[in-house]
Amino acid sequence: MNYYGVNLAVTDVQCSQKFYEALFGLEVESNLGENISFYGGLHLQEKFQWVIKQPKSKIVKESHNMALIFEEDDFDAFLEKLSHYPEIRYLNGGVRVQDWGQRVVQFYDLDGHIIEVGENFSLLAKRMHKNGMTVSDIAVRMSIAEEEVEKLLRVPLKTANLAQTQNF
């Protein structure tokens, strides 16, 4: 069996398509009219009640039982891009730092689905290491095994991302 992706119920598939393309840079893999599939496994479905054979009243907005998670190499640039969407409603007051040190922002998409965007986990580990934390210190802060920290530190950086480790 293969995992295929997530199918989100949306009110206006064209509007949602533009939102995900512009904000996240997603590319359409297929467009079937009321169903849009992006590379990477995200699908948008207008008239979702038809697909699941349930009354429209059962389609719940802001159910708070799942989130789409993205990691961003240039978190500050993403926040700047996000600021151009005045209709965005934030959860938890906007940007915050998780207990493990990762900056994240959580917000609703146009149809009330929760989206979380966090700074790249590998860049976070590299920044902590560059600032003098040992592998053991990072493991404690991030609540992960030292072996996982070592894996994160070995992930090659893109040249454009090198500056991100210096911004803190």
C-alpha positions as CSV (number, residue, x, y, z in Angstrom):
1,M,0.0,0.0,0.0
2,N,1.2,3.6,-0.7
3,Y,0.1,6.7,1.0
4,Y,-1.4,9.1,-1.5
5,G,-2.0,12.4,0.3
6,V,-4.6,14.6,2.0
7,N,-7.8,15.7,0.4
8,L,-9.1,19.0,1.8
9,A,-12.7,20.1,1.5
10,V,-12.8,23.6,0.0
11,T,-15.5,26.1,-0.8
12,D,-13.9,27.5,-4.0
13,V,-11.3,25.2,-5.5
14,Q,-10.0,27.9,-7.9
15,C,-9.5,30.4,-5.1
16,S,-7.9,27.8,-2.9
17,Q,-5.6,26.7,-5.7
18,K,-4.3,30.3,-6.1
19,F,-3.8,30.5,-2.4
20,Y,-1.7,27.4,-2.1
21,E,0.3,28.2,-5.3
22,A,1.1,31.8,-4.3
23,L,1.8,31.3,-0.6
24,F,3.5,27.9,-0.7
25,G,4.8,27.6,-4.3
26,L,2.9,24.4,-4.8
27,E,2.6,23.1,-8.4
28,V,-0.5,21.5,-9.8
29,E,-0.1,17.9,-10.8
30,S,-3.6,17.5,-12.1
31,N,-6.7,19.7,-12.4
32,L,-10.0,17.8,-12.7
33,G,-12.2,20.9,-12.3
34,E,-13.6,20.4,-8.8
35,N,-10.5,18.5,-7.7
36,I,-6.9,19.9,-7.8
37,S,-3.9,17.7,-7.0
38,F,-0.6,19.3,-6.2
39,Y,2.8,17.5,-6.4
40,G,3.6,16.3,-2.9
41,G,0.2,14.9,-2.1
42,L,-2.1,17.8,-1.2
43,H,-5.5,17.7,-2.9
44,L,-8.3,20.2,-2.9
45,Q,-11.9,19.1,-3.4
46,E,-14.9,21.3,-4.0
47,K,-18.2,19.6,-3.2
48,F,-16.5,17.3,-0.7
49,Q,-19.8,16.0,0.5
50,W,-20.3,14.3,-2.9
51,V,-17.0,12.5,-2.6
52,I,-17.7,11.1,0.9
53,K,-21.5,10.7,0.4
54,Q,-22.5,12.7,3.4
55,P,-24.7,15.7,3.8
56,K,-23.0,19.1,3.4
57,S,-23.9,19.9,7.1
58,K,-21.3,17.2,8.1
59,I,-18.5,19.2,6.5
60,V,-17.0,21.0,9.6
61,K,-14.8,24.1,9.4
62,E,-12.2,24.8,12.0
63,S,-12.4,21.3,13.4
64,H,-9.0,21.7,15.1
65,N,-8.3,18.0,14.7
66,M,-5.4,18.1,12.1
67,A,-2.9,20.5,10.6
68,L,-0.9,20.8,7.4
69,I,2.7,21.1,8.4
70,F,5.4,22.9,6.3
71,E,9.0,23.6,7.0
72,E,10.6,26.8,5.5
73,D,14.2,27.4,4.9
74,D,13.8,31.2,4.9
75,F,11.3,31.6,7.7
76,D,11.6,35.4,7.8
77,A,10.9,35.7,4.0
78,F,7.9,33.5,4.4
79,L,6.5,35.7,7.2
80,E,7.0,38.7,4.9
81,K,5.0,36.9,2.2
82,L,2.3,35.9,4.7
83,S,1.9,39.6,5.8
84,H,0.5,40.3,2.3
85,Y,-2.6,38.2,3.1
86,P,-4.7,40.4,5.4
87,E,-7.5,37.8,5.4
88,I,-5.3,35.3,7.3
89,R,-6.5,34.5,10.8
90,Y,-3.7,33.4,13.2
91,L,-3.8,30.9,16.0
92,N,-1.9,31.6,19.2
93,G,-1.2,35.2,18.4
94,G,1.1,34.6,15.4
95,V,4.8,33.6,15.5
96,R,5.9,31.8,18.6
97,V,8.9,29.7,19.7
98,Q,8.1,26.1,20.5
99,D,9.6,24.6,23.6
100,W,12.3,22.9,21.5
101,G,13.4,26.3,20.0
102,Q,11.7,26.2,16.6
103,R,9.9,29.3,15.4
104,V,6.5,28.5,14.0
105,V,3.4,30.3,12.8
106,Q,-0.1,28.7,12.8
107,F,-3.0,30.0,10.9
108,Y,-6.2,29.0,9.0
109,D,-6.4,28.6,5.3
110,L,-9.3,30.1,3.4
111,D,-11.6,27.2,4.5
112,G,-10.6,26.9,8.2
113,H,-7.9,24.2,7.9
114,I,-5.0,24.7,10.3
115,I,-1.6,25.3,8.7
116,E,1.7,25.3,10.6
117,V,4.8,26.6,9.1
118,G,8.0,26.2,11.0
119,E,11.6,27.0,10.4
120,N,13.6,24.2,8.9
121,F,14.5,21.7,11.7
122,S,18.0,21.1,10.3
123,L,18.7,24.8,10.1
124,L,17.5,25.1,13.7
125,A,20.0,22.4,14.9
126,K,22.8,24.0,12.9
127,R,22.1,27.4,14.4
128,M,22.1,26.0,17.9
129,H,25.4,24.2,17.2
130,K,26.9,27.3,15.7
131,N,25.9,29.2,18.8
132,G,28.0,26.9,20.9
133,M,25.5,24.2,22.0
134,T,26.9,20.6,22.0
135,V,25.1,17.7,20.4
136,S,24.0,16.7,23.8
137,D,22.7,20.2,24.7
138,I,20.7,20.3,21.4
139,A,19.3,16.9,22.0
140,V,18.0,17.9,25.4
141,R,16.6,21.2,24.1
142,M,14.9,19.6,21.1
143,S,13.8,16.5,23.1
144,I,15.3,14.1,20.5
145,A,18.0,11.5,20.5
146,E,21.7,12.6,20.0
147,E,21.7,10.4,16.9
148,E,18.9,12.5,15.4
149,V,20.8,15.7,16.1
150,E,23.8,14.3,14.4
151,K,21.6,13.5,11.4
152,L,20.2,17.0,11.3
153,L,23.7,18.5,11.5
154,R,24.8,16.3,8.5
155,V,22.0,17.6,6.2
156,P,23.8,19.6,3.5
157,L,22.9,23.3,3.4
158,K,21.9,25.0,0.2
159,T,24.1,28.1,-0.3
160,A,21.1,30.3,0.0
161,N,20.3,28.8,3.4
162,L,23.8,29.3,4.8
163,A,22.9,32.9,5.9
164,Q,19.9,31.6,7.8
165,T,22.1,30.1,10.4
166,Q,23.6,33.5,11.1
167,N,20.3,35.5,11.6
168,F,20.0,34.7,15.3
